[in-house]
Amino acid sequence: LNAGCAPIVSGTGASTLVTVLDNDQVGFLVLSPTSVNVRSDDGNITITISRVQGSSTPVSTNYITLPGTGLAGQDYGKQAGLLIWRHGDFADKTIVIPLLDLGGGRMPIRTFTFQLTYMVGIT
């Protein structure tokens, strides 16, 4: 006999327990950049939303810009909508937010937030 081998005996059976692990992962969404400083005359800011570490099911999320000290229509162009990733879709989505430079000389620092809301399919 070879080491590590069992002899074959007539009339006996052998079995192996096989466990199938679920590798279907939904993944999660990542925003880039997570924080950024821009000038009002930069024109636009581009936000990239990436689906990472899984694409086993469809995923959707709403997005919206929310005012801080900056105001939609005055400091930036309001954005809102729906993003959808189908089964197997890893493609990045991009949202371009216009920065408004209305002139008027020196202005205080203004902020706003880009937010993902109502995510469906993400655990």
Secondary structure as UniProt FT lines:
FT   TURN            3..4
FT   TURN            10..11
FT   STRAND          28..32
FT   HELIX           40..42
FT   STRAND          44..52
FT   STRAND          59..67
FT   TURN            73..75
FT   STRAND          80..85
FT   TURN            87..88
FT   STRAND          93..99
FT   STRAND          112..120
//
